[in-house]
């Protein structure tokens, strides 16, 4: 190669190659925040692999992404209407009819935690926020 071709390669080719590699590496790094879990989703279908909090290498060319779910204890309060957060939800009190036909409103609290090994089932059946309605309905 001539001296001019080497200059073109050094000043144009190497920076373009470095930018391409940087873009691939930047898109392949997934950061899962503290207090959350991240199941991997490949082309829209969830996998059995769940990422713990921290920085992870997930190759971009395989079309992978991560969805976050809380890893801390969650609570659902029936009978306590009020503001909710990402770890708490509330709903109406349950109305029951007792044996003497008297009506009562029952308030209760359900505490639960999402198991990392079963996160695929939760993601497939309920989605990222659908587990609250499932807890409300099943409790």
MOMOVEN-V500429 format. One record per run of one state. SS is the DSSP state (hx for helix, st for strand, lp for the rest). FROM is the first residue (numbers start at 0). LEN is the number of residues. Records with the same first field share a line. If there is no record, write none. Layout:
SS: FROM-LEN + FROM-LEN
//
This chain:
lp: 0-2 + 32-3 + 42-2 + 51-2 + 57-2 + 62-1 + 70-3 + 78-9 + 91-2 + 97-5 + 106-1 + 112-3 + 126-4 + 138-1
hx: 2-26 + 59-3 + 115-11 + 130-8
st: 28-4 + 35-7 + 44-7 + 53-4 + 63-7 + 73-5 + 87-4 + 93-4 + 102-4 + 107-5
//
